[in-house]
Amino acid sequence: MTPGVPPDAGGEHEDEWNEVVRARFAPAAEHFAERARELAPQIGERAARLLAPLRGDERALDAGTGAGALALGLSPLVGEVVGCDIVPELLVEARTLAAGLANVSFSEGDIFALPFEDASFDVVGTIRTLHHLDRPEQALAELIRVAKPNGRLLIIDQLAPLDHQRARDMDRFERVRDASHARTLSDPEMRELFAANGLVVLRQEIEATERELEAFLDSAGCEGEQRERTRRLAPGPTFTVELGWYALERRV
Ligand SMILES: C[S@@+](CC[C@H](N)C(=O)[O-])C[C@H]1O[C@@H](n2cnc3c(N)ncnc32)[C@H](O)[C@@H]1O
């Protein structure tokens, strides 16, 4: 398989792609734990605003939890949170961060085949995961499967620029930096995907973040020739990325 080019079929190819994801994230588990610790409170604040009203007794899922950033952010807002991911090293960090929180647990699970019953969660979320998936539409269908009718989804991911050429350039840059990057969707593509799956957008926010190129390369362990190549493709020494936050309702 060509590094950075996700396969478009399931089965063996999907296993290969999951290996690419594990090779990327297992060595970065401590970095993701630091980020999760730092970001969980602000993720929780924004999630509370977007998902309001919450009763406080909901069962929530964070799929592609990493070191648990969204799961930890949701834990004070709901009755129970389960986080799942395919990288055991990240789950070890997530469990350490959640030590002492009685309502949070983590288990290994693939977003394409979630190990949960149909309609078993009131809130189903995923943050910064879709752009690592070769078939985001299939993952979304799986997230919808485990959401209760009238349950809410919280889909959060980096957005592609609206200009097609800039979007392609950005994906190329991201893939050279990180072989597990598949493709970012733009806001209209996200909305189209949600509409095609019968999801209604309840609220939406777009969060702009400034990125420092060198720190961004460090965070993916991008060194040597790969670092030089990525620098040549970078939009600049600093650049802005947008994170789309979508609170959705499953109406079917
Ligand atoms: C950029 S990280 C984000 C982690 C975490 N959600 C956060 O925001 O800190 C992408 C995550 O997606 C996970 N991931 C990628 N493919 C997956 C799959 N097929 N099933 C479950 N998780 C997956 C990775 O293991 C990784 O934890």
The ligand as an SDF file (V2000), in Angstrom:
LIG
                    3D

 27 29  0  0  0  0  0  0  0  0999 V2000
   -6.2700   13.0900   15.6790 C   0  0  0  0  0  0  0  0  0  0  0  0
   -6.6250   11.7600   16.7170 S   0  0  0  0  0  0  0  0  0  0  0  0
   -7.9000   12.4640   17.7440 C   0  0  0  0  0  0  0  0  0  0  0  0
   -8.0310   11.7770   19.0780 C   0  0  0  0  0  0  0  0  0  0  0  0
   -9.0400   12.4220   20.0280 C   0  0  0  0  0  0  0  0  0  0  0  0
  -10.3840   12.3040   19.5060 N   0  0  0  0  0  0  0  0  0  0  0  0
   -8.6620   13.8650   20.2980 C   0  0  0  0  0  0  0  0  0  0  0  0
   -9.3080   14.7760   19.7730 O   0  0  0  0  0  0  0  0  0  0  0  0
   -7.6830   14.0820   21.0320 O   0  0  0  0  0  0  0  0  0  0  0  0
   -7.5350   10.6320   15.6850 C   0  0  0  0  0  0  0  0  0  0  0  0
   -8.0290    9.4230   16.4400 C   0  0  0  0  0  0  0  0  0  0  0  0
   -8.8090    8.6160   15.5750 O   0  0  0  0  0  0  0  0  0  0  0  0
   -8.5630    7.2700   15.9370 C   0  0  0  0  0  0  0  0  0  0  0  0
   -9.0100    6.3900   14.8510 N   0  0  0  0  0  0  0  0  0  0  0  0
   -8.5730    6.3570   13.5610 C   0  0  0  0  0  0  0  0  0  0  0  0
   -9.1940    5.3800   12.8830 N   0  0  0  0  0  0  0  0  0  0  0  0
  -10.0550    4.7870   13.7530 C   0  0  0  0  0  0  0  0  0  0  0  0
  -10.9900    3.7220   13.6430 C   0  0  0  0  0  0  0  0  0  0  0  0
  -11.1490    3.0360   12.5000 N   0  0  0  0  0  0  0  0  0  0  0  0
  -11.7260    3.4030   14.7240 N   0  0  0  0  0  0  0  0  0  0  0  0
  -11.5730    4.0810   15.9040 C   0  0  0  0  0  0  0  0  0  0  0  0
  -10.7010    5.0890   16.0820 N   0  0  0  0  0  0  0  0  0  0  0  0
   -9.9460    5.4420   15.0050 C   0  0  0  0  0  0  0  0  0  0  0  0
   -7.0730    7.2660   16.1600 C   0  0  0  0  0  0  0  0  0  0  0  0
   -6.6230    6.1190   16.8240 O   0  0  0  0  0  0  0  0  0  0  0  0
   -6.9110    8.5400   16.9690 C   0  0  0  0  0  0  0  0  0  0  0  0
   -7.0960    8.3300   18.3300 O   0  0  0  0  0  0  0  0  0  0  0  0
  1  2  1  0
  2  3  1  0
  2 10  1  0
  3  4  1  0
  4  5  1  0
  5  6  1  0
  5  7  1  0
  7  8  2  0
  7  9  1  0
 10 11  1  0
 11 12  1  0
 11 26  1  0
 12 13  1  0
 13 14  1  0
 13 24  1  0
 14 15  1  0
 14 23  1  0
 15 16  2  0
 16 17  1  0
 17 18  1  0
 17 23  2  0
 18 19  1  0
 18 20  2  0
 20 21  1  0
 21 22  2  0
 22 23  1  0
 24 25  1  0
 24 26  1  0
 26 27  1  0
M  CHG  2   2   1   9  -1
M  END
$$$$
